Amino acid sequence: MTKNTSLKIAVIRQRHQDLDDEVDTMNEKRFLTPSEKMRLKVLKVTRLKCKDTLNKLIRESRVSHEKEESTNE
């Protein structure tokens, strides 16, 4: 895994965690205004996109690592 890929993964993981924390905070509220409900939906979609991107980067880095290992043998 390259430093650049590692950095991307770390940044996206942190972003995902920040979004997760914000979603949790909003879910703890007893009542949400219509604008807060919309914000919650946006947060959840953004969080899911982060997770998808994170999984894609991890999968790509594993494939790249496996290719490097097979060429070094």
N, C-alpha and C positions, 0 to 999 in steps of 0.2 A: 504494500500500500504506500503510495507516495505521500509526501508531506502535505501536498495540496489537497489530496483526497481526504487525508486524516483531518485536516483543518475544516474542510467542507462538512464532513460528518459531525465533527464536534459542534460547529456552528448550528447546523440543522437540529442536532439533538437538543441543544440549549433552547433554540426557538420552539421546538416541539414541547419541551418541558414548561417554558413560559406560557405557551398557549394552554397547556393542560392545567396549569395552576389557575389561569384566568377563568377557564371553563368551570373548574371546581368551585371557585369563589362565587361565580354567578349562580351555579346550581344550588349553593347553600342559601341563596336569598329566598325568602318566603314568597315574594311577588316580583314579577318582572314587568316593566312597562313594555309596550309594543316595540319601542326602539331597542330596549335591552334584549328582547326576544330575538330580534333581527340580528343584533350584535352577537348573540350566543350562536346562532346558526352560522354566521360568517366565521366565527372563531373555530367552530367544529369542522367546517369544511377546510379551512386553512390548516388546522392541525392534522387532518387526514392527508392533505397534500404533502405536508412536511414528512409525515410518516412514510408515505409512498416514495417520496424522493430519497429519504434516508435508506429505505430498504433497497431501492434501485442502486444507490451508490455502494452499499455494502455488497450486494450481489455482484456488481461489476468489478469491485476490487478483489473479490474472491476469485472470480474467473480470471482476472488478470494475473493474480498471484499463482493460480494453478498453471497457467500458461508459462509463466516464468520458471516455475519448478520443473515442468516437463521439458523445457528447452535446456535446462541446466543439467539434466541427467545424462 
